[in-house]
Amino acid sequence: MKVYLTTLYRDNKSVLLFIVLMCVFRSAIADWNEVPTGSMQPTIVEGDRIWVNKLAYDVSTPFVNYSLLKLADPIRGDIIVFDSAPADKRLVKRVVGIPGDTIAMIDNVLYINQQPLSYENNVAKGHFSEVTENLLGVQHRIRVANNGSRLSSFTPLTIPADYYLAMGDNRDNSADSRVIGLIPRDEIIGRANKVVMSLNYDNYYLPRTERFLHTLL
């Protein structure tokens, strides 16, 4: 048995080395993540495979996501990927509030440090509308239900150190910080800013070529 294993290793060590290096790369440097829900529409759609830069904020140990060196902190507007303990799964949301901010929402209008955000280019699409939100300098599209929902408002909250308030761009259909609470800094594993590829779940999983290498704003 020992001879067999030794021979197997000798004959395939280049392949094994490639597999190990690929696992390390995906664990600590960059990875792609499938998005199975519409909580980030219209920015990210179901079937997108997004590129996750795991060196955006930290240099971490492979496989266990323990930070060895902090490179930066998330800022408002960043699309972050994090392993949520309350949700017990990996999530993709947008950073809306950073440590020290006081955040509130009234009828889908965000207030950051008592300042209401501006909204423009409203386009009605049936029971919901899409609008451009100016997140204190970061402009991006969001989707809101025309009749609102229980998620449309919340009272002012001041964000403590090492926590972030993250929300889905599909504001009335996202289990985000309004449901699972603030996001601890050590749960964040990377930043997403590009779609690698996309498959259309509603059309026999055919590729959406127009979304290949699409930049996320």
N, C-alpha and C positions, 0 to 999 in steps of 0.2 A: 504493500500500500504506500509506504514511504517513497519507494522508488518511482511508483506511478505518479504521485503528487509532485515529486521533484522534476520528473520529465514534463509533466503538464505545465508546471510553472516556467521551466526553461523554454518550452516551445511557445508559450503565450505571454511571456512577461511584458512585451511591448504593449499588447492589448490591455493587460491588467493595469499597467502603469497609466495608459491613456484613460481608462475608466476611473481610476483613483483621482487623477488630476482633474478630470471633468467633474467629479463629485465635489472636490474641493472648490473648484471654480464656481459651481452653482451654489454651493453652500455659503461661501464667504465673499465672493467678488460680484457676481451678477447671475441673474436667473430670469426665467420667464414664468409668468403666472396667468393661469386661465381665469377669466372673469365669467362666472356662470349666471349672474343675476343682473338686473337692470338698475341697481341702486345708484350707479354713477352716470346714468343717461342724463343728457345727451353726449357727455364727454367720452364715456366708455360704454360700449354696447355688449350685450350677451354674445359670447363667442370670441371676443378679443383675447389675444395672448399678449400681455403687456411685458415690456422689458423692465426688470427691477434692478436698479443700480444699488448694490449692497455696500458700496464704498461711499455713498453720498453723505453719510453721517458718521460712520464708525468703521474702524478696522476691527473685525471680530474673528473669534476662533471659528474654524469650520465646524459645522454640524450642531453646535450648542448655542450659537449666537451670543457669546459673551464678549462684550466690548473690551478690546485691548487698548484702543486709542480713539478718542472722540475727535472727529474731523470738523463737524459742523452740527448745528441744530436745525430742525425743521423750521421753515418760515411760513407765514400765511400764504395760502395758495398752493403749497406743495401737495402733490398727490402721493400719499404715503401707503406703504404696505406694512402691515403689522400682524403679529400673532396675538389675537385677543383671547385673554383668559376667560372673561365672562361669556363670550360667544363660543369659545372652544373651537375656533377655526381662524384661518388667515383672512383678513379683510383688506379692502382697498377703499380709502376715503380721502377727502381733501381737508387739509389743515385750515381751520377757520379762526381758531383762537390759540395764542401762544401764552407761555407763563407771564402773569401780570395783567393780562387783558381781562376786562369785564365784558361779558357777552350776554346779550339778550336777543330774543326774537319775538316780534309781534306781527301776526298775519303774514308770515314768510318774509318779513323785512328784518334783516340782521342789524343789530346795534353793537358796535365795537367801541368800548370806552365812551358810551353815551352818544356816539356819532352814528346816525343811520347811514347805511350803505346806499349807493345810488343804483338804480335799475333802469334799463332802457332796451329798446329794440324788442318789445314784447310781441310774440307771435303766438296767436291762439291756435291750438291743435286739438279740437274736440273738448274733452273733459279736462285738459291740462293746457298750460302755456309754457313756452320757452322764452327766457329773458336773459340778457347779459347783466351779470352782477359785477360791480366794481369793488373788489375786496381790498380796499385801500391801496389801489394801484395795480392789482392783479385782476384783469378782466377775463371772465369765463362765462360760459352758458350754463344755466341751471333750468330745471324743470319743476314746475309747481302745479298742484291741483287747483283748478279754478274755484272750487268750493272749500279749499283748505282741508285740514285734517287735525287729529290730535297732536301731530308733530309740528304744526304751523307756528306755535308760540311756546316760549318758555321764559321764566323770570330771570333777572340778572344773576350771573354766576361769575365770580372772580376765579381765574385759573391759577392754582398754586404752582410752585417751582416743580420742574420735571414732569409736567403733565400738559396735554394738548387736547383741545376740543376739535374733533374731526367730524365732518358731515358728508353725506352723499350728495352729489349734484342733483339727484332725483329726490328733492327735498321731502316730499310726502310719501316716499316709498323707500326708506333707507333705515335700517337698524344701526344707527351710529351712536355718537356720544349722547344723544337724547335718550337712548335706550340702554346702552351698555356702560355709560359713564365716560369720564375723561380717559384719555389714552396715556398710560405711563410711558415715559421716554424709553425705558428698556424693553418695551414690546415692539418698538419700531425697528424694522429690519432693512428698510430701503425706500427709495423714491422711484416712482414710475413717471416717465415722460415720453414714452413712445410705444406704439403698438407694433409688435413684431409681425403678427399675422392675425387673420380673423376668419372664423367659419360661421356661416349663416345657419343657425339652428333651425330656423323656420323654412329653409329651402334645401333640405337634404344635405346639410353640412357643407354646401358648396363654399369655396373661398370667396371672401369679399376683397378682391384685389385692390380696390380703391382705398382700403384701410391698411394695407401693408406698409410698414414704416411710417405710419401716420403719427405726427407729433401731437402729444396731449397738451392742451392749454388749460 
